[in-house]
Structures are given as structure tokens and as C-alpha cells.
Amino acid sequence: MIDRFWVGHSRFWIIPGTEEIPFVQTWPQVLKKRGILTLIWIAGAAVIAGIVILLH
């Protein structure tokens, strides 16, 4: 959230010569990344839970 509002809208963070380079991710990029990582974490937790159940 800080990146989106403070860094993304502040002229303080613009480095001369890099004005056209997007350095803050768009909302769709953020949501896609978080969605994919959520699925990966859920799958990893399921695998670990399965291993724990098999060991007990």
C-alpha cells in the first residue's frame, strides 16, 4: 500500500532519466502475484500436513 500511494504518486522518488519506467506494480499485477503465491502456499501446507499425518 505504501508503494502505491507514497512512492507511486510522489515526485520525490523520480530519478532523472527514468520518468517513463514503471517502478510500481499495477493492481492486476499485485493481485495475480498474490493469488498465485496463495495457491502455492496452500499446496505446500497440504503436502506438509499430509507428511505429518503419515508420520503419526
PDBQT receptor file of N, H, CA, C and O in Angstrom, charges set to zero:
ATOM      1  N   MET A   1       0.822  -1.192   0.000  1.00  0.00    +0.000 N 
ATOM      2  CA  MET A   1       0.000   0.000   0.000  1.00  0.00    +0.000 C 
ATOM      3  C   MET A   1       0.869   1.260   0.000  1.00  0.00    +0.000 C 
ATOM      4  O   MET A   1       0.549   2.240  -0.673  1.00  0.00    +0.000 OA
ATOM      5  N   ILE A   2       1.951   1.229   0.746  1.00  0.00    +0.000 N 
ATOM      6  H   ILE A   2       2.210   0.434   1.293  1.00  0.00    +0.000 HD
ATOM      7  CA  ILE A   2       2.820   2.409   0.802  1.00  0.00    +0.000 C 
ATOM      8  C   ILE A   2       3.398   2.705  -0.578  1.00  0.00    +0.000 C 
ATOM      9  O   ILE A   2       3.456   3.861  -0.997  1.00  0.00    +0.000 OA
ATOM     10  N   ASP A   3       3.825   1.659  -1.281  1.00  0.00    +0.000 N 
ATOM     11  H   ASP A   3       3.778   0.720  -0.941  1.00  0.00    +0.000 HD
ATOM     12  CA  ASP A   3       4.375   1.859  -2.629  1.00  0.00    +0.000 C 
ATOM     13  C   ASP A   3       3.349   2.489  -3.560  1.00  0.00    +0.000 C 
ATOM     14  O   ASP A   3       3.673   3.391  -4.333  1.00  0.00    +0.000 OA
ATOM     15  N   ARG A   4       2.118   2.012  -3.485  1.00  0.00    +0.000 N 
ATOM     16  H   ARG A   4       1.855   1.279  -2.857  1.00  0.00    +0.000 HD
ATOM     17  CA  ARG A   4       1.086   2.510  -4.393  1.00  0.00    +0.000 C 
ATOM     18  C   ARG A   4       0.776   3.984  -4.156  1.00  0.00    +0.000 C 
ATOM     19  O   ARG A   4       0.600   4.738  -5.113  1.00  0.00    +0.000 OA
ATOM     20  N   PHE A   5       0.707   4.400  -2.905  1.00  0.00    +0.000 N 
ATOM     21  H   PHE A   5       0.850   3.788  -2.128  1.00  0.00    +0.000 HD
ATOM     22  CA  PHE A   5       0.266   5.764  -2.609  1.00  0.00    +0.000 C 
ATOM     23  C   PHE A   5       1.415   6.755  -2.439  1.00  0.00    +0.000 C 
ATOM     24  O   PHE A   5       1.344   7.874  -2.947  1.00  0.00    +0.000 OA
ATOM     25  N   TRP A   6       2.459   6.362  -1.741  1.00  0.00    +0.000 N 
ATOM     26  H   TRP A   6       2.516   5.452  -1.328  1.00  0.00    +0.000 HD
ATOM     27  CA  TRP A   6       3.530   7.310  -1.450  1.00  0.00    +0.000 C 
ATOM     28  C   TRP A   6       4.545   7.344  -2.590  1.00  0.00    +0.000 C 
ATOM     29  O   TRP A   6       4.780   8.393  -3.189  1.00  0.00    +0.000 OA
ATOM     30  N   VAL A   7       5.137   6.207  -2.882  1.00  0.00    +0.000 N 
ATOM     31  H   VAL A   7       4.946   5.355  -2.396  1.00  0.00    +0.000 HD
ATOM     32  CA  VAL A   7       6.165   6.149  -3.917  1.00  0.00    +0.000 C 
ATOM     33  C   VAL A   7       5.550   6.347  -5.298  1.00  0.00    +0.000 C 
ATOM     34  O   VAL A   7       6.135   7.024  -6.144  1.00  0.00    +0.000 OA
ATOM     35  N   GLY A   8       4.378   5.764  -5.534  1.00  0.00    +0.000 N 
ATOM     36  H   GLY A   8       3.903   5.214  -4.847  1.00  0.00    +0.000 HD
ATOM     37  CA  GLY A   8       3.754   5.833  -6.850  1.00  0.00    +0.000 C 
ATOM     38  C   GLY A   8       3.247   7.204  -7.238  1.00  0.00    +0.000 C 
ATOM     39  O   GLY A   8       3.121   7.496  -8.428  1.00  0.00    +0.000 OA
ATOM     40  N   HIS A   9       2.952   8.058  -6.267  1.00  0.00    +0.000 N 
ATOM     41  H   HIS A   9       3.054   7.821  -5.301  1.00  0.00    +0.000 HD
ATOM     42  CA  HIS A   9       2.380   9.366  -6.574  1.00  0.00    +0.000 C 
ATOM     43  C   HIS A   9       3.257  10.536  -6.153  1.00  0.00    +0.000 C 
ATOM     44  O   HIS A   9       2.842  11.689  -6.270  1.00  0.00    +0.000 OA
ATOM     45  N   SER A  10       4.456  10.261  -5.666  1.00  0.00    +0.000 N 
ATOM     46  H   SER A  10       4.793   9.324  -5.570  1.00  0.00    +0.000 HD
ATOM     47  CA  SER A  10       5.338  11.320  -5.193  1.00  0.00    +0.000 C 
ATOM     48  C   SER A  10       6.381  11.652  -6.257  1.00  0.00    +0.000 C 
ATOM     49  O   SER A  10       6.954  10.749  -6.867  1.00  0.00    +0.000 OA
ATOM     50  N   ARG A  11       6.622  12.910  -6.475  1.00  0.00    +0.000 N 
ATOM     51  H   ARG A  11       6.156  13.643  -5.979  1.00  0.00    +0.000 HD
ATOM     52  CA  ARG A  11       7.665  13.340  -7.423  1.00  0.00    +0.000 C 
ATOM     53  C   ARG A  11       9.055  13.209  -6.800  1.00  0.00    +0.000 C 
ATOM     54  O   ARG A  11      10.054  13.272  -7.516  1.00  0.00    +0.000 OA
ATOM     55  N   PHE A  12       9.135  13.031  -5.495  1.00  0.00    +0.000 N 
ATOM     56  H   PHE A  12       8.323  12.980  -4.913  1.00  0.00    +0.000 HD
ATOM     57  CA  PHE A  12      10.417  12.903  -4.798  1.00  0.00    +0.000 C 
ATOM     58  C   PHE A  12      11.204  11.686  -5.290  1.00  0.00    +0.000 C 
ATOM     59  O   PHE A  12      12.433  11.725  -5.349  1.00  0.00    +0.000 OA
ATOM     60  N   TRP A  13      10.499  10.607  -5.644  1.00  0.00    +0.000 N 
ATOM     61  H   TRP A  13       9.501  10.576  -5.597  1.00  0.00    +0.000 HD
ATOM     62  CA  TRP A  13      11.146   9.341  -5.978  1.00  0.00    +0.000 C 
ATOM     63  C   TRP A  13      11.521   9.209  -7.443  1.00  0.00    +0.000 C 
ATOM     64  O   TRP A  13      12.044   8.166  -7.838  1.00  0.00    +0.000 OA
ATOM     65  N   ILE A  14      11.280  10.214  -8.260  1.00  0.00    +0.000 N 
ATOM     66  H   ILE A  14      10.856  11.061  -7.940  1.00  0.00    +0.000 HD
ATOM     67  CA  ILE A  14      11.615  10.119  -9.682  1.00  0.00    +0.000 C 
ATOM     68  C   ILE A  14      13.095  10.437  -9.886  1.00  0.00    +0.000 C 
ATOM     69  O   ILE A  14      13.579  11.504  -9.507  1.00  0.00    +0.000 OA
ATOM     70  N   ILE A  15      13.790   9.495 -10.489  1.00  0.00    +0.000 N 
ATOM     71  H   ILE A  15      13.396   8.629 -10.798  1.00  0.00    +0.000 HD
ATOM     72  CA  ILE A  15      15.207   9.657 -10.789  1.00  0.00    +0.000 C 
ATOM     73  C   ILE A  15      15.303  10.219 -12.203  1.00  0.00    +0.000 C 
ATOM     74  O   ILE A  15      14.673   9.688 -13.118  1.00  0.00    +0.000 OA
ATOM     75  N   PRO A  16      16.085  11.289 -12.401  1.00  0.00    +0.000 N 
ATOM     76  CA  PRO A  16      16.199  11.873 -13.736  1.00  0.00    +0.000 C 
ATOM     77  C   PRO A  16      16.604  10.827 -14.787  1.00  0.00    +0.000 C 
ATOM     78  O   PRO A  16      17.554  10.068 -14.592  1.00  0.00    +0.000 OA
ATOM     79  N   GLY A  17      15.870  10.805 -15.892  1.00  0.00    +0.000 N 
ATOM     80  H   GLY A  17      15.099  11.421 -16.051  1.00  0.00    +0.000 HD
ATOM     81  CA  GLY A  17      16.145   9.864 -16.965  1.00  0.00    +0.000 C 
ATOM     82  C   GLY A  17      15.325   8.577 -16.882  1.00  0.00    +0.000 C 
ATOM     83  O   GLY A  17      15.355   7.767 -17.808  1.00  0.00    +0.000 OA
ATOM     84  N   THR A  18      14.595   8.380 -15.783  1.00  0.00    +0.000 N 
ATOM     85  H   THR A  18      14.571   9.038 -15.031  1.00  0.00    +0.000 HD
ATOM     86  CA  THR A  18      13.799   7.158 -15.625  1.00  0.00    +0.000 C 
ATOM     87  C   THR A  18      12.313   7.460 -15.471  1.00  0.00    +0.000 C 
ATOM     88  O   THR A  18      11.573   6.663 -14.895  1.00  0.00    +0.000 OA
ATOM     89  N   GLU A  19      11.882   8.588 -15.974  1.00  0.00    +0.000 N 
ATOM     90  H   GLU A  19      12.483   9.236 -16.442  1.00  0.00    +0.000 HD
ATOM     91  CA  GLU A  19      10.494   9.008 -15.785  1.00  0.00    +0.000 C 
ATOM     92  C   GLU A  19       9.491   8.049 -16.409  1.00  0.00    +0.000 C 
ATOM     93  O   GLU A  19       8.379   7.907 -15.899  1.00  0.00    +0.000 OA
ATOM     94  N   GLU A  20       9.859   7.389 -17.500  1.00  0.00    +0.000 N 
ATOM     95  H   GLU A  20      10.762   7.504 -17.914  1.00  0.00    +0.000 HD
ATOM     96  CA  GLU A  20       8.924   6.526 -18.230  1.00  0.00    +0.000 C 
ATOM     97  C   GLU A  20       8.945   5.076 -17.756  1.00  0.00    +0.000 C 
ATOM     98  O   GLU A  20       8.133   4.273 -18.216  1.00  0.00    +0.000 OA
ATOM     99  N   ILE A  21       9.853   4.722 -16.846  1.00  0.00    +0.000 N 
ATOM    100  H   ILE A  21      10.512   5.374 -16.472  1.00  0.00    +0.000 HD
ATOM    101  CA  ILE A  21       9.963   3.344 -16.377  1.00  0.00    +0.000 C 
ATOM    102  C   ILE A  21       8.985   3.126 -15.222  1.00  0.00    +0.000 C 
ATOM    103  O   ILE A  21       9.077   3.815 -14.206  1.00  0.00    +0.000 OA
ATOM    104  N   PRO A  22       8.044   2.174 -15.359  1.00  0.00    +0.000 N 
ATOM    105  CA  PRO A  22       7.122   1.913 -14.254  1.00  0.00    +0.000 C 
ATOM    106  C   PRO A  22       7.834   1.131 -13.146  1.00  0.00    +0.000 C 
ATOM    107  O   PRO A  22       8.328   0.029 -13.385  1.00  0.00    +0.000 OA
ATOM    108  N   PHE A  23       7.888   1.684 -11.963  1.00  0.00    +0.000 N 
ATOM    109  H   PHE A  23       7.486   2.579 -11.768  1.00  0.00    +0.000 HD
ATOM    110  CA  PHE A  23       8.579   1.016 -10.863  1.00  0.00    +0.000 C 
ATOM    111  C   PHE A  23       7.616   0.578  -9.768  1.00  0.00    +0.000 C 
ATOM    112  O   PHE A  23       8.036   0.008  -8.761  1.00  0.00    +0.000 OA
ATOM    113  N   VAL A  24       6.335   0.840  -9.957  1.00  0.00    +0.000 N 
ATOM    114  H   VAL A  24       5.994   1.304 -10.775  1.00  0.00    +0.000 HD
ATOM    115  CA  VAL A  24       5.318   0.373  -9.024  1.00  0.00    +0.000 C 
ATOM    116  C   VAL A  24       4.395  -0.556  -9.803  1.00  0.00    +0.000 C 
ATOM    117  O   VAL A  24       3.918  -0.205 -10.882  1.00  0.00    +0.000 OA
ATOM    118  N   GLN A  25       4.144  -1.747  -9.253  1.00  0.00    +0.000 N 
ATOM    119  H   GLN A  25       4.532  -2.033  -8.377  1.00  0.00    +0.000 HD
ATOM    120  CA  GLN A  25       3.295  -2.709  -9.944  1.00  0.00    +0.000 C 
ATOM    121  C   GLN A  25       1.852  -2.217  -9.988  1.00  0.00    +0.000 C 
ATOM    122  O   GLN A  25       1.387  -1.523  -9.085  1.00  0.00    +0.000 OA
ATOM    123  N   THR A  26       1.157  -2.591 -11.055  1.00  0.00    +0.000 N 
ATOM    124  H   THR A  26       1.535  -3.156 -11.789  1.00  0.00    +0.000 HD
ATOM    125  CA  THR A  26      -0.254  -2.244 -11.171  1.00  0.00    +0.000 C 
ATOM    126  C   THR A  26      -1.063  -3.176 -10.276  1.00  0.00    +0.000 C 
ATOM    127  O   THR A  26      -0.573  -4.221  -9.849  1.00  0.00    +0.000 OA
ATOM    128  N   TRP A  27      -2.319  -2.786  -9.994  1.00  0.00    +0.000 N 
ATOM    129  H   TRP A  27      -2.718  -1.937 -10.341  1.00  0.00    +0.000 HD
ATOM    130  CA  TRP A  27      -3.177  -3.624  -9.142  1.00  0.00    +0.000 C 
ATOM    131  C   TRP A  27      -3.373  -5.016  -9.728  1.00  0.00    +0.000 C 
ATOM    132  O   TRP A  27      -3.304  -5.990  -8.978  1.00  0.00    +0.000 OA
ATOM    133  N   PRO A  28      -3.617  -5.163 -11.039  1.00  0.00    +0.000 N 
ATOM    134  CA  PRO A  28      -3.749  -6.526 -11.577  1.00  0.00    +0.000 C 
ATOM    135  C   PRO A  28      -2.483  -7.371 -11.388  1.00  0.00    +0.000 C 
ATOM    136  O   PRO A  28      -2.573  -8.570 -11.125  1.00  0.00    +0.000 OA
ATOM    137  N   GLN A  29      -1.307  -6.753 -11.521  1.00  0.00    +0.000 N 
ATOM    138  H   GLN A  29      -1.233  -5.779 -11.735  1.00  0.00    +0.000 HD
ATOM    139  CA  GLN A  29      -0.056  -7.482 -11.300  1.00  0.00    +0.000 C 
ATOM    140  C   GLN A  29       0.051  -7.948  -9.849  1.00  0.00    +0.000 C 
ATOM    141  O   GLN A  29       0.434  -9.087  -9.585  1.00  0.00    +0.000 OA
ATOM    142  N   VAL A  30      -0.285  -7.073  -8.923  1.00  0.00    +0.000 N 
ATOM    143  H   VAL A  30      -0.597  -6.148  -9.137  1.00  0.00    +0.000 HD
ATOM    144  CA  VAL A  30      -0.212  -7.405  -7.497  1.00  0.00    +0.000 C 
ATOM    145  C   VAL A  30      -1.190  -8.523  -7.168  1.00  0.00    +0.000 C 
ATOM    146  O   VAL A  30      -0.826  -9.476  -6.479  1.00  0.00    +0.000 OA
ATOM    147  N   LEU A  31      -2.428  -8.421  -7.652  1.00  0.00    +0.000 N 
ATOM    148  H   LEU A  31      -2.724  -7.647  -8.212  1.00  0.00    +0.000 HD
ATOM    149  CA  LEU A  31      -3.438  -9.434  -7.351  1.00  0.00    +0.000 C 
ATOM    150  C   LEU A  31      -3.090 -10.788  -7.972  1.00  0.00    +0.000 C 
ATOM    151  O   LEU A  31      -3.310 -11.829  -7.354  1.00  0.00    +0.000 OA
ATOM    152  N   LYS A  32      -2.547 -10.775  -9.193  1.00  0.00    +0.000 N 
ATOM    153  H   LYS A  32      -2.369  -9.929  -9.695  1.00  0.00    +0.000 HD
ATOM    154  CA  LYS A  32      -2.148 -12.025  -9.834  1.00  0.00    +0.000 C 
ATOM    155  C   LYS A  32      -1.022 -12.692  -9.049  1.00  0.00    +0.000 C 
ATOM    156  O   LYS A  32      -1.059 -13.897  -8.802  1.00  0.00    +0.000 OA
ATOM    157  N   LYS A  33      -0.033 -11.911  -8.662  1.00  0.00    +0.000 N 
ATOM    158  H   LYS A  33      -0.003 -10.932  -8.863  1.00  0.00    +0.000 HD
ATOM    159  CA  LYS A  33       1.097 -12.447  -7.913  1.00  0.00    +0.000 C 
ATOM    160  C   LYS A  33       0.633 -13.016  -6.573  1.00  0.00    +0.000 C 
ATOM    161  O   LYS A  33       1.041 -14.114  -6.194  1.00  0.00    +0.000 OA
ATOM    162  N   ARG A  34      -0.206 -12.285  -5.860  1.00  0.00    +0.000 N 
ATOM    163  H   ARG A  34      -0.537 -11.393  -6.168  1.00  0.00    +0.000 HD
ATOM    164  CA  ARG A  34      -0.692 -12.760  -4.563  1.00  0.00    +0.000 C 
ATOM    165  C   ARG A  34      -1.577 -13.978  -4.706  1.00  0.00    +0.000 C 
ATOM    166  O   ARG A  34      -1.530 -14.873  -3.861  1.00  0.00    +0.000 OA
ATOM    167  N   GLY A  35      -2.390 -14.036  -5.762  1.00  0.00    +0.000 N 
ATOM    168  H   GLY A  35      -2.428 -13.309  -6.448  1.00  0.00    +0.000 HD
ATOM    169  CA  GLY A  35      -3.241 -15.203  -5.991  1.00  0.00    +0.000 C 
ATOM    170  C   GLY A  35      -2.428 -16.458  -6.243  1.00  0.00    +0.000 C 
ATOM    171  O   GLY A  35      -2.706 -17.515  -5.677  1.00  0.00    +0.000 OA
ATOM    172  N   ILE A  36      -1.416 -16.335  -7.100  1.00  0.00    +0.000 N 
ATOM    173  H   ILE A  36      -1.190 -15.476  -7.560  1.00  0.00    +0.000 HD
ATOM    174  CA  ILE A  36      -0.557 -17.487  -7.411  1.00  0.00    +0.000 C 
ATOM    175  C   ILE A  36       0.206 -17.926  -6.171  1.00  0.00    +0.000 C 
ATOM    176  O   ILE A  36       0.291 -19.122  -5.890  1.00  0.00    +0.000 OA
ATOM    177  N   LEU A  37       0.758 -16.981  -5.430  1.00  0.00    +0.000 N 
ATOM    178  H   LEU A  37       0.689 -16.010  -5.659  1.00  0.00    +0.000 HD
ATOM    179  CA  LEU A  37       1.508 -17.343  -4.229  1.00  0.00    +0.000 C 
ATOM    180  C   LEU A  37       0.604 -17.963  -3.164  1.00  0.00    +0.000 C 
ATOM    181  O   LEU A  37       1.039 -18.845  -2.424  1.00  0.00    +0.000 OA
ATOM    182  N   THR A  38      -0.642 -17.514  -3.080  1.00  0.00    +0.000 N 
ATOM    183  H   THR A  38      -0.996 -16.798  -3.681  1.00  0.00    +0.000 HD
ATOM    184  CA  THR A  38      -1.582 -18.106  -2.137  1.00  0.00    +0.000 C 
ATOM    185  C   THR A  38      -1.809 -19.577  -2.472  1.00  0.00    +0.000 C 
ATOM    186  O   THR A  38      -1.805 -20.427  -1.582  1.00  0.00    +0.000 OA
ATOM    187  N   LEU A  39      -2.008 -19.876  -3.750  1.00  0.00    +0.000 N 
ATOM    188  H   LEU A  39      -2.012 -19.186  -4.473  1.00  0.00    +0.000 HD
ATOM    189  CA  LEU A  39      -2.200 -21.267  -4.152  1.00  0.00    +0.000 C 
ATOM    190  C   LEU A  39      -0.969 -22.123  -3.867  1.00  0.00    +0.000 C 
ATOM    191  O   LEU A  39      -1.093 -23.275  -3.450  1.00  0.00    +0.000 OA
ATOM    192  N   ILE A  40       0.209 -21.564  -4.089  1.00  0.00    +0.000 N 
ATOM    193  H   ILE A  40       0.310 -20.629  -4.428  1.00  0.00    +0.000 HD
ATOM    194  CA  ILE A  40       1.447 -22.298  -3.816  1.00  0.00    +0.000 C 
ATOM    195  C   ILE A  40       1.577 -22.585  -2.322  1.00  0.00    +0.000 C 
ATOM    196  O   ILE A  40       1.939 -23.697  -1.935  1.00  0.00    +0.000 OA
ATOM    197  N   TRP A  41       1.286 -21.594  -1.482  1.00  0.00    +0.000 N 
ATOM    198  H   TRP A  41       0.993 -20.692  -1.796  1.00  0.00    +0.000 HD
ATOM    199  CA  TRP A  41       1.366 -21.791  -0.025  1.00  0.00    +0.000 C 
ATOM    200  C   TRP A  41       0.353 -22.819   0.457  1.00  0.00    +0.000 C 
ATOM    201  O   TRP A  41       0.666 -23.634   1.324  1.00  0.00    +0.000 OA
ATOM    202  N   ILE A  42      -0.857 -22.790  -0.093  1.00  0.00    +0.000 N 
ATOM    203  H   ILE A  42      -1.111 -22.128  -0.798  1.00  0.00    +0.000 HD
ATOM    204  CA  ILE A  42      -1.880 -23.765   0.293  1.00  0.00    +0.000 C 
ATOM    205  C   ILE A  42      -1.447 -25.181  -0.107  1.00  0.00    +0.000 C 
ATOM    206  O   ILE A  42      -1.596 -26.122   0.673  1.00  0.00    +0.000 OA
ATOM    207  N   ALA A  43      -0.921 -25.325  -1.306  1.00  0.00    +0.000 N 
ATOM    208  H   ALA A  43      -0.800 -24.561  -1.940  1.00  0.00    +0.000 HD
ATOM    209  CA  ALA A  43      -0.451 -26.635  -1.761  1.00  0.00    +0.000 C 
ATOM    210  C   ALA A  43       0.708 -27.126  -0.889  1.00  0.00    +0.000 C 
ATOM    211  O   ALA A  43       0.754 -28.299  -0.518  1.00  0.00    +0.000 OA
ATOM    212  N   GLY A  44       1.623 -26.245  -0.570  1.00  0.00    +0.000 N 
ATOM    213  H   GLY A  44       1.586 -25.292  -0.871  1.00  0.00    +0.000 HD
ATOM    214  CA  GLY A  44       2.751 -26.618   0.288  1.00  0.00    +0.000 C 
ATOM    215  C   GLY A  44       2.294 -27.025   1.679  1.00  0.00    +0.000 C 
ATOM    216  O   GLY A  44       2.805 -27.991   2.246  1.00  0.00    +0.000 OA
ATOM    217  N   ALA A  45       1.331 -26.289   2.231  1.00  0.00    +0.000 N 
ATOM    218  H   ALA A  45       0.917 -25.504   1.770  1.00  0.00    +0.000 HD
ATOM    219  CA  ALA A  45       0.804 -26.621   3.552  1.00  0.00    +0.000 C 
ATOM    220  C   ALA A  45       0.096 -27.977   3.525  1.00  0.00    +0.000 C 
ATOM    221  O   ALA A  45       0.198 -28.748   4.479  1.00  0.00    +0.000 OA
ATOM    222  N   ALA A  46      -0.623 -28.269   2.433  1.00  0.00    +0.000 N 
ATOM    223  H   ALA A  46      -0.705 -27.643   1.658  1.00  0.00    +0.000 HD
ATOM    224  CA  ALA A  46      -1.304 -29.560   2.315  1.00  0.00    +0.000 C 
ATOM    225  C   ALA A  46      -0.301 -30.708   2.253  1.00  0.00    +0.000 C 
ATOM    226  O   ALA A  46      -0.518 -31.755   2.863  1.00  0.00    +0.000 OA
ATOM    227  N   VAL A  47       0.785 -30.520   1.529  1.00  0.00    +0.000 N 
ATOM    228  H   VAL A  47       0.962 -29.670   1.034  1.00  0.00    +0.000 HD
ATOM    229  CA  VAL A  47       1.827 -31.548   1.446  1.00  0.00    +0.000 C 
ATOM    230  C   VAL A  47       2.455 -31.784   2.814  1.00  0.00    +0.000 C 
ATOM    231  O   VAL A  47       2.633 -32.930   3.228  1.00  0.00    +0.000 OA
ATOM    232  N   ILE A  48       2.788 -30.719   3.506  1.00  0.00    +0.000 N 
ATOM    233  H   ILE A  48       2.643 -29.788   3.170  1.00  0.00    +0.000 HD
ATOM    234  CA  ILE A  48       3.390 -30.860   4.832  1.00  0.00    +0.000 C 
ATOM    235  C   ILE A  48       2.416 -31.499   5.806  1.00  0.00    +0.000 C 
ATOM    236  O   ILE A  48       2.811 -32.343   6.611  1.00  0.00    +0.000 OA
ATOM    237  N   ALA A  49       1.133 -31.102   5.745  1.00  0.00    +0.000 N 
ATOM    238  H   ALA A  49       0.813 -30.416   5.092  1.00  0.00    +0.000 HD
ATOM    239  CA  ALA A  49       0.128 -31.716   6.616  1.00  0.00    +0.000 C 
ATOM    240  C   ALA A  49      -0.008 -33.201   6.331  1.00  0.00    +0.000 C 
ATOM    241  O   ALA A  49      -0.160 -33.997   7.257  1.00  0.00    +0.000 OA
ATOM    242  N   GLY A  50       0.046 -33.587   5.058  1.00  0.00    +0.000 N 
ATOM    243  H   GLY A  50       0.170 -32.940   4.306  1.00  0.00    +0.000 HD
ATOM    244  CA  GLY A  50      -0.025 -34.997   4.697  1.00  0.00    +0.000 C 
ATOM    245  C   GLY A  50       1.151 -35.785   5.234  1.00  0.00    +0.000 C 
ATOM    246  O   GLY A  50       0.985 -36.912   5.700  1.00  0.00    +0.000 OA
ATOM    247  N   ILE A  51       2.334 -35.204   5.174  1.00  0.00    +0.000 N 
ATOM    248  H   ILE A  51       2.468 -34.288   4.796  1.00  0.00    +0.000 HD
ATOM    249  CA  ILE A  51       3.528 -35.864   5.713  1.00  0.00    +0.000 C 
ATOM    250  C   ILE A  51       3.400 -36.029   7.222  1.00  0.00    +0.000 C 
ATOM    251  O   ILE A  51       3.722 -37.089   7.759  1.00  0.00    +0.000 OA
ATOM    252  N   VAL A  52       2.936 -34.997   7.906  1.00  0.00    +0.000 N 
ATOM    253  H   VAL A  52       2.675 -34.136   7.469  1.00  0.00    +0.000 HD
ATOM    254  CA  VAL A  52       2.778 -35.066   9.362  1.00  0.00    +0.000 C 
ATOM    255  C   VAL A  52       1.762 -36.146   9.740  1.00  0.00    +0.000 C 
ATOM    256  O   VAL A  52       1.979 -36.898  10.690  1.00  0.00    +0.000 OA
ATOM    257  N   ILE A  53       0.657 -36.223   9.000  1.00  0.00    +0.000 N 
ATOM    258  H   ILE A  53       0.480 -35.612   8.228  1.00  0.00    +0.000 HD
ATOM    259  CA  ILE A  53      -0.358 -37.239   9.286  1.00  0.00    +0.000 C 
ATOM    260  C   ILE A  53       0.207 -38.650   9.058  1.00  0.00    +0.000 C 
ATOM    261  O   ILE A  53      -0.074 -39.556   9.844  1.00  0.00    +0.000 OA
ATOM    262  N   LEU A  54       0.982 -38.844   8.013  1.00  0.00    +0.000 N 
ATOM    263  H   LEU A  54       1.210 -38.109   7.375  1.00  0.00    +0.000 HD
ATOM    264  CA  LEU A  54       1.576 -40.157   7.751  1.00  0.00    +0.000 C 
ATOM    265  C   LEU A  54       2.584 -40.555   8.827  1.00  0.00    +0.000 C 
ATOM    266  O   LEU A  54       2.736 -41.740   9.120  1.00  0.00    +0.000 OA
ATOM    267  N   LEU A  55       3.260 -39.597   9.407  1.00  0.00    +0.000 N 
ATOM    268  H   LEU A  55       3.136 -38.634   9.169  1.00  0.00    +0.000 HD
ATOM    269  CA  LEU A  55       4.271 -39.897  10.427  1.00  0.00    +0.000 C 
ATOM    270  C   LEU A  55       3.659 -40.194  11.789  1.00  0.00    +0.000 C 
ATOM    271  O   LEU A  55       4.304 -40.808  12.638  1.00  0.00    +0.000 OA
ATOM    272  N   HIS A  56       2.438 -39.769  12.002  1.00  0.00    +0.000 N 
ATOM    273  H   HIS A  56       1.913 -39.270  11.312  1.00  0.00    +0.000 HD
ATOM    274  CA  HIS A  56       1.813 -40.008  13.307  1.00  0.00    +0.000 C 
ATOM    275  C   HIS A  56       0.888 -41.137  13.188  1.00  0.00    +0.000 C 
ATOM    276  O   HIS A  56       0.248 -41.517  14.168  1.00  0.00    +0.000 OA
TER     277      HIS A  56
